Amino acid sequence: MSQVDLKALLKQLSSPDADATTIVTPQRVRELAAAISPSASHDDQSFALLSVSKIVDVASQDGTPDEVALRIKHIFDPLVADALSTDSADPVSLVPATSLLAVVAQTAPKAVVAILTQHLGLDDNDDKESTVDPLSLLLELAELPSSLQPAFAGLLSSLAGTKAGRDLVRNRALEWLSAAAEAETKQVQGDTKVLCAVTLSKLGREDPVVGEKPEERAVKDEEAEENESRFARTLAAHIAASSASSRSDGILPSLEGLSVLSTRPFIRDILAADSAFLKGLLALSPVPQAAGGSLPVTPRASMSSLDQLATAPVDTALCYGVVTILSNLTQRKAVLSEQDQQMARLRRMAISGKGAADGGDDPRESDNAAKARTDLVVAAGVLGALRGLVRAESTRVRAGLGALCRDIVEDKAQRVPFIRDGGVKILTIILRDMKDAEDKIAPAQGLAKLVITTPPQLLFPAPYQTNALNALHPLYLLLVHPNSSLLQKFESLMALTNLASIDPQFGSRIVAANMTPPESNEFRGADRSTTVPVVSKVEELLLDDNTLVRRAATELVCNLVTSEAGFSYFSGDQAGSPDPDPRAASRLGVLLLLTDVDDLATRLAASGALAVLTESVVACKLLLSGAGISSTSKRNAWERLGDLFEPGGAVPEIGEDGERLETVSSSPPDAGLAHRAAVIIENLARFCNAEDEEQLKKGQAALEGKIEAAVKAFIPTKDRPADPRVDVAGVVKALLEARKTLAGE
């Protein structure tokens, strides 16, 4: 079947009223089998693959699954009729048909199972109808070395990757597969051993039986581990022996098998320790395109061949296999919530009995084990391979690359090499081109880790103040996406805090930013056409139960209020409007409450934000009105500010009656809290002197003697010398200014 004929077939199948059963005649099925056989040219095979995919697609457009399977079986049944009519014992004659069925099995496994298991109506010696079917004939003919062996192994591999075909392969072909996988090379032809190992890897282990004795399960698991280790070494050796210039047909199946096997922790250790395998695996990645303006670093004679490789079409399937294996090798164990951990324990208990719930974690899944594997992968040259792999314009490849990059930069020691080798550009490409918001979570987390620990002038190209703006949107997504974990939200907060410190324009952009809720959103009842302010998620996390998350959100707010938009948003001071933002009172009240939590860093950030915001008359009025504080609270803003002068920065204890208990200590207050409290008190007192004498009296009563005691505590004595890390003069000066303003002087 020529390419012209194949194109004509595709055109017919693409018509709106196409009927595959009419268009695809038995003769065309035979021609497709010939075009897809191993002896056909690569171009013919490509067009034939497209044609088969389109045939299955058209035949599957209506009807129940059983009706669709029967329809597709009817289309390809001529393959069986041809095999019987030839009456030949030559296995090679069955190669085209077997190769075609292997392709059909990937998209229509139920139909292929029906073709392989239909009774042929052959008579045995007793003149009775036998149970001979096409599968039994293939098993018999594939016993001897021939080109049918790799074709048949490929068919079984395709079936083993599907639910419909897995049981058939396990029940009927397991013995043949095991024998071929362990046979001497001369006993099998081509890549049969590799393909059999791939198929056995796909079959996996038998499902645990409810009520099965733990010792019986342990024996089966040990035997399965030995087999899987042997398969992994076979496939790894095959990839290590291949080269970028001469790749066998078994490379893609080998990658597929290792993609399955490398989900096992012990297989990851085997593969990561095999330097030859890692070198061969990375050699399969595409050649990266040279950066514009770069000078040649290779002999001129080899430049033309490198240029051809760098512009050659990228094999997406190959890249996907490479990326999947690398991602599995560097993968770290997911951090589960307490509820998820309990569910996992119950699941193990239900499957394997009561004792399973008490089993410890596998040390091969620990962070240290994952770090060791990642170090080996990086040492093998994965960072250079990333630039070639990102050329694959495939969503699945780039999603895997995003997870791989994230796992590499999990280790702080790998972040500098990652940045140096162009890792930030790779993350930028992935985030720019990915359409699904959920696929962006992993690369966005990787970017967040880099922003947290790397100065922006080193992370982003010049001018970094402009280029760093590109990092904002991925960090917004990481923060607001409902499928982001608490750790990912925490890292997004920290990264945004660092970016907000670059320039006030970053803070203004963060406050003004809006995100459309993802389809599976947590904003119940929200319209997909509406948007949600990013800063509202920050406000929500100010009250999170996790101390670190609450601290990170508060520190971000502290940086945001230094921008014009952030100052207006949290102070309620709306430009051009005499009325304050009615929601600002609650925001100020939350910050005031956060100055009272049992975490020094959070108190410092919250009081720092208030020190800035109380420069606004509107904020002072709202804060002193108590509108943002619960009506059940008996403590006003002045009293809470007085608590910032507690010795050592301790949080005062509150009695059952709501009154604070005095702290007895000779230690001075925390310098940072005292300085911030002094600035806030001075700002509030200045407002009260001008507009609210009654509030001024409340402040004087609540803070009586506290500022003087703090000043005295900071003055060094013989027994308590000055702390060189503290700007005592600056703190004392601020305290004296606050006392003076509070006294109305």
Backbone hydrogen bonds, N-H to C=O, Kabsch-Sander energy under -0.5 kcal/mol:
donor,donor_aa,acceptor,acceptor_aa,energy
6,L,2,S,-2.2
7,K,3,Q,-2.5
8,A,4,V,-2.0
9,L,5,D,-2.2
10,L,6,L,-2.3
11,K,7,K,-2.2
12,Q,8,A,-2.1
13,L,9,L,-2.4
14,S,10,L,-1.2
15,S,12,Q,-1.1
18,A,15,S,-1.7
20,A,18,A,-0.5
22,T,19,D,-1.0
23,I,19,D,-2.6
24,V,20,A,-2.4
25,T,23,I,-1.4
29,V,25,T,-2.0
30,R,26,P,-2.1
31,E,27,Q,-2.2
32,L,28,R,-2.6
33,A,29,V,-2.3
34,A,30,R,-2.0
35,A,31,E,-2.2
36,I,32,L,-1.5
37,S,33,A,-0.7
37,S,34,A,-0.5
40,A,37,S,-1.8
45,Q,41,S,-2.4
46,S,42,H,-2.2
47,F,43,D,-2.2
48,A,44,D,-2.4
49,L,45,Q,-2.5
50,L,46,S,-2.0
51,S,47,F,-2.2
52,V,48,A,-2.5
53,S,49,L,-2.3
54,K,50,L,-2.3
55,I,51,S,-2.5
56,V,52,V,-2.4
57,D,53,S,-2.1
58,V,54,K,-2.8
59,A,55,I,-2.5
60,S,56,V,-1.0
61,Q,58,V,-1.2
68,V,64,T,-2.7
69,A,65,P,-2.4
70,L,66,D,-2.2
71,R,67,E,-2.2
72,I,68,V,-2.5
73,K,69,A,-2.4
74,H,70,L,-2.1
75,I,71,R,-1.5
76,F,72,I,-1.9
77,D,73,K,-1.2
79,L,76,F,-1.7
80,V,77,D,-1.4
81,A,77,D,-1.6
82,D,78,P,-2.5
83,A,79,L,-1.8
84,L,80,V,-2.0
85,S,81,A,-2.2
86,T,82,D,-1.7
87,D,83,A,-0.7
93,S,90,D,-1.1
94,L,91,P,-1.8
95,V,92,V,-1.6
98,T,94,L,-2.4
99,S,95,V,-2.7
100,L,96,P,-2.2
101,L,97,A,-2.4
102,A,98,T,-1.9
103,V,99,S,-1.3
104,V,100,L,-2.4
105,A,101,L,-2.4
106,Q,102,A,-0.5
106,Q,103,V,-1.0
107,T,103,V,-0.5
107,T,104,V,-1.2
108,A,104,V,-2.9
112,V,108,A,-1.6
113,V,109,P,-2.6
114,A,110,K,-1.7
115,I,111,A,-2.1
116,L,112,V,-2.6
117,T,113,V,-1.5
118,Q,114,A,-0.5
118,Q,115,I,-0.7
120,L,132,V,-2.4
124,D,128,K,-1.8
127,D,124,D,-1.6
130,S,122,L,-2.3
135,L,116,L,-2.1
137,L,133,D,-1.7
138,L,134,P,-2.3
139,L,135,L,-2.5
140,E,136,S,-1.7
141,L,137,L,-2.7
142,A,138,L,-2.0
143,E,140,E,-1.3
144,L,141,L,-0.7
149,Q,146,S,-1.2
151,A,147,S,-1.1
152,F,148,L,-3.3
153,A,149,Q,-2.7
154,G,150,P,-2.1
155,L,151,A,-1.8
156,L,152,F,-2.4
157,S,153,A,-2.2
158,S,154,G,-2.1
159,L,155,L,-2.1
160,A,156,L,-2.5
161,G,157,S,-1.0
162,T,159,L,-1.9
166,R,162,T,-1.6
167,D,163,K,-0.7
169,V,165,G,-2.2
170,R,166,R,-2.5
171,N,167,D,-2.5
172,R,168,L,-2.4
173,A,168,L,-0.5
173,A,169,V,-1.8
174,L,169,V,-0.5
177,L,173,A,-2.5
178,S,174,L,-2.6
179,A,175,E,-2.2
180,A,176,W,-2.5
181,A,177,L,-2.4
182,E,178,S,-1.3
183,A,179,A,-0.6
183,A,180,A,-0.5
187,Q,184,E,-1.6
188,V,184,E,-0.6
188,V,185,T,-0.9
192,T,189,Q,-1.4
195,L,191,D,-2.8
196,C,192,T,-2.5
197,A,193,K,-2.2
198,V,194,V,-2.3
199,T,195,L,-2.3
200,L,196,C,-2.6
201,S,197,A,-1.9
202,K,198,V,-2.1
203,L,199,T,-2.0
204,G,200,L,-1.2
211,G,351,I,-0.6
212,E,209,V,-2.3
217,R,213,K,-2.2
218,A,214,P,-2.4
219,V,215,E,-1.8
220,K,216,E,-1.9
221,D,217,R,-2.5
222,E,218,A,-2.3
223,E,219,V,-2.2
224,A,220,K,-2.4
225,E,221,D,-2.3
226,E,222,E,-1.9
227,N,223,E,-2.1
228,E,224,A,-2.8
229,S,225,E,-2.4
230,R,226,E,-1.9
231,F,227,N,-2.6
232,A,228,E,-2.5
233,R,229,S,-2.2
234,T,230,R,-2.1
235,L,231,F,-2.6
236,A,232,A,-2.6
237,A,233,R,-2.3
238,H,234,T,-1.6
239,I,235,L,-2.0
240,A,236,A,-2.6
241,A,237,A,-1.8
242,S,238,H,-0.7
242,S,239,I,-0.6
243,S,246,S,-1.3
251,I,248,S,-1.5
254,S,250,G,-2.0
255,L,251,I,-2.6
256,E,252,L,-2.3
257,G,253,P,-2.8
258,L,254,S,-2.5
259,S,255,L,-2.0
260,V,256,E,-1.4
261,L,257,G,-2.7
262,S,258,L,-2.7
263,T,260,V,-1.3
264,R,261,L,-2.3
268,R,264,R,-1.9
269,D,265,P,-1.6
270,I,266,F,-1.5
271,L,267,I,-2.6
272,A,268,R,-2.7
273,A,269,D,-1.6
274,D,271,L,-1.2
275,S,273,A,-1.1
278,L,274,D,-2.2
279,K,275,S,-2.3
280,G,276,A,-2.3
281,L,277,F,-3.0
282,L,278,L,-2.5
283,A,279,K,-1.5
284,L,280,G,-0.6
284,L,281,L,-1.2
285,S,282,L,-1.3
294,S,291,A,-1.8
302,S,299,P,-1.5
303,M,300,R,-1.1
304,S,300,R,-0.6
306,L,302,S,-1.8
307,D,303,M,-2.5
308,Q,304,S,-2.0
309,L,305,S,-1.9
310,A,306,L,-2.6
311,T,307,D,-1.4
312,A,308,Q,-0.6
312,A,309,L,-0.6
316,T,314,V,-1.1
319,C,315,D,-2.3
320,Y,316,T,-2.5
321,G,317,A,-2.0
322,V,318,L,-2.3
323,V,319,C,-2.8
324,T,320,Y,-2.4
325,I,321,G,-2.0
326,L,322,V,-2.4
327,S,323,V,-2.7
328,N,324,T,-2.1
329,L,325,I,-2.3
330,T,326,L,-1.8
331,Q,327,S,-0.8
333,K,365,E,-0.7
336,L,334,A,-0.8
341,Q,337,S,-2.4
342,Q,338,E,-1.9
343,M,339,Q,-2.0
344,A,340,D,-2.2
345,R,341,Q,-2.0
346,L,342,Q,-2.2
347,R,343,M,-2.1
348,R,344,A,-2.2
349,M,345,R,-2.2
350,A,346,L,-2.3
351,I,347,R,-1.7
352,S,348,R,-2.7
353,G,349,M,-1.6
356,A,353,G,-1.2
357,A,354,K,-1.2
358,D,355,G,-1.3
359,G,356,A,-1.3
365,E,362,D,-2.2
366,S,363,P,-1.3
370,A,366,S,-2.2
371,K,367,D,-2.6
372,A,368,N,-2.1
373,R,369,A,-2.1
374,T,370,A,-2.4
375,D,371,K,-2.4
376,L,372,A,-1.7
377,V,373,R,-2.3
378,V,374,T,-2.7
379,A,375,D,-2.4
380,A,376,L,-1.4
381,G,378,V,-1.5
382,V,377,V,-1.3
385,A,381,G,-1.3
386,L,382,V,-1.6
387,R,383,L,-0.6
387,R,384,G,-0.6
388,G,385,A,-0.8
389,L,385,A,-2.4
390,V,386,L,-2.0
391,R,388,G,-1.3
392,A,389,L,-1.7
393,E,391,R,-0.7
394,S,392,A,-2.1
398,R,394,S,-2.5
399,A,395,T,-2.2
400,G,396,R,-2.0
401,L,397,V,-2.4
402,G,398,R,-2.2
403,A,399,A,-1.8
404,L,400,G,-2.4
405,C,401,L,-3.0
406,R,402,G,-2.1
407,D,403,A,-2.3
408,I,404,L,-2.0
409,V,405,C,-2.2
411,D,408,I,-1.0
412,K,410,E,-0.6
414,Q,411,D,-1.7
415,R,412,K,-1.2
416,V,412,K,-0.6
418,F,414,Q,-1.9
419,I,415,R,-2.5
420,R,416,V,-2.7
421,D,417,P,-2.0
422,G,419,I,-1.6
423,G,418,F,-2.7
426,I,422,G,-1.5
427,L,423,G,-2.4
428,T,424,V,-2.3
429,I,425,K,-2.3
430,I,426,I,-2.3
431,L,427,L,-2.7
432,R,428,T,-2.1
433,D,429,I,-2.2
434,M,430,I,-2.0
439,D,436,D,-0.5
440,K,436,D,-0.7
440,K,437,A,-0.9
441,I,438,E,-1.2
444,A,440,K,-2.3
445,Q,441,I,-2.2
446,G,442,A,-2.1
447,L,443,P,-2.4
448,A,444,A,-2.2
449,K,445,Q,-2.2
450,L,446,G,-1.6
451,V,447,L,-2.4
452,I,448,A,-2.1
453,T,449,K,-1.3
454,T,450,L,-1.6
458,L,455,P,-1.7
459,L,455,P,-1.7
460,F,456,P,-2.5
466,T,463,P,-1.4
467,N,463,P,-2.2
468,A,464,Y,-2.3
469,L,466,T,-1.2
470,N,467,N,-1.4
471,A,468,A,-1.6
472,L,469,L,-1.4
473,H,469,L,-0.5
475,L,471,A,-1.4
476,Y,472,L,-2.3
477,L,473,H,-2.4
478,L,474,P,-2.2
479,L,475,L,-1.5
480,V,476,Y,-2.4
481,H,477,L,-2.3
484,S,481,H,-1.7
489,K,485,S,-2.1
490,F,486,L,-2.3
491,E,487,L,-2.5
492,S,488,Q,-2.0
493,L,489,K,-2.3
494,M,490,F,-2.1
495,A,491,E,-2.3
496,L,492,S,-2.6
497,T,493,L,-2.1
498,N,494,M,-1.9
499,L,495,A,-2.3
500,A,496,L,-2.6
501,S,497,T,-0.9
501,S,498,N,-0.5
502,I,499,L,-1.5
503,D,499,L,-0.7
506,F,503,D,-1.7
507,G,503,D,-0.9
508,S,504,P,-2.2
509,R,505,Q,-2.1
510,I,506,F,-2.3
511,V,507,G,-2.2
512,A,508,S,-1.9
513,A,509,R,-1.0
515,M,532,V,-2.5
521,N,518,P,-0.5
521,N,519,E,-1.3
524,R,522,E,-1.7
526,A,523,F,-2.4
530,T,527,D,-1.6
532,V,515,M,-3.0
534,V,513,A,-2.0
536,S,533,P,-0.8
537,K,533,P,-0.8
537,K,534,V,-0.9
538,V,534,V,-1.4
539,E,535,V,-2.3
540,E,536,S,-1.9
541,L,537,K,-2.0
542,L,538,V,-0.9
542,L,539,E,-0.6
543,L,540,E,-1.2
544,D,541,L,-1.3
550,R,546,N,-2.5
551,R,547,T,-2.4
552,A,548,L,-2.5
553,A,549,V,-2.4
554,T,550,R,-2.0
555,E,551,R,-2.5
556,L,552,A,-1.9
557,V,553,A,-2.1
558,C,554,T,-2.2
559,N,555,E,-1.5
560,L,556,L,-2.4
561,V,557,V,-2.2
562,T,559,N,-1.0
563,S,560,L,-2.0
567,F,563,S,-2.7
568,S,564,E,-2.2
569,Y,565,A,-2.3
570,F,566,G,-2.3
571,S,567,F,-2.0
572,G,568,S,-1.6
574,Q,572,G,-1.3
575,A,573,D,-0.6
577,S,574,Q,-1.8
581,D,572,G,-1.4
584,A,581,D,-1.7
587,R,583,R,-1.4
588,L,584,A,-2.7
589,G,585,A,-2.3
590,V,586,S,-2.2
591,L,587,R,-1.9
592,L,588,L,-2.2
593,L,589,G,-2.3
594,L,590,V,-2.0
595,T,591,L,-0.7
595,T,592,L,-0.9
596,D,593,L,-1.7
597,V,594,L,-0.9
599,D,597,V,-1.5
603,R,599,D,-2.2
604,L,600,L,-2.6
605,A,601,A,-2.2
606,A,602,T,-2.7
607,S,603,R,-2.5
608,G,604,L,-2.1
609,A,605,A,-2.2
610,L,606,A,-2.0
611,A,607,S,-2.0
612,V,608,G,-1.3
613,L,609,A,-2.6
614,T,610,L,-2.4
615,E,612,V,-1.4
616,S,613,L,-2.1
620,C,616,S,-2.0
621,K,617,V,-2.3
622,L,618,V,-2.5
623,L,619,A,-2.7
624,L,620,C,-2.3
625,S,621,K,-1.4
626,G,622,L,-0.7
626,G,623,L,-0.7
627,A,622,L,-0.8
629,I,626,G,-1.4
633,S,630,S,-1.5
640,R,636,N,-1.9
641,L,637,A,-2.3
642,G,638,W,-2.0
643,D,639,E,-1.0
644,L,641,L,-1.4
645,F,642,G,-1.5
646,E,643,D,-1.5
648,G,668,P,-2.7
649,G,646,E,-2.1
650,A,647,P,-1.5
655,G,659,E,-3.6
658,G,655,G,-2.0
661,L,653,E,-3.6
664,V,662,E,-0.5
665,S,663,T,-0.7
670,D,646,E,-0.6
674,A,670,D,-2.7
675,H,671,A,-2.5
676,R,672,G,-2.0
677,A,673,L,-2.7
678,A,674,A,-2.3
679,V,675,H,-1.8
680,I,676,R,-2.4
681,I,677,A,-2.8
682,E,678,A,-2.2
683,N,679,V,-2.3
684,L,680,I,-2.6
685,A,681,I,-2.9
686,R,682,E,-2.2
687,F,683,N,-1.7
688,C,684,L,-2.6
689,N,685,A,-2.7
690,A,686,R,-1.1
691,E,687,F,-2.3
692,D,688,C,-1.4
696,L,692,D,-1.4
697,K,693,E,-1.8
698,K,694,E,-1.7
699,G,695,Q,-2.2
700,Q,696,L,-2.3
701,A,697,K,-2.1
702,A,698,K,-2.5
703,L,699,G,-2.2
704,E,701,A,-0.7
706,K,703,L,-1.5
707,I,703,L,-1.0
709,A,705,G,-1.9
710,A,706,K,-2.1
711,V,707,I,-2.5
712,K,708,E,-2.3
713,A,709,A,-2.1
714,F,710,A,-1.6
715,I,711,V,-1.0
717,T,720,R,-2.0
726,V,723,D,-2.1
728,V,726,V,-1.9
731,V,727,D,-2.2
732,V,728,V,-2.9
733,K,729,A,-2.3
734,A,730,G,-2.0
735,L,731,V,-2.3
736,L,732,V,-2.5
737,E,733,K,-2.1
738,A,734,A,-2.1
739,R,735,L,-2.5
740,K,736,L,-2.2
741,T,737,E,-2.3
742,L,738,A,-2.6
743,A,739,R,-1.7
744,G,741,T,-1.3
745,E,740,K,-2.2
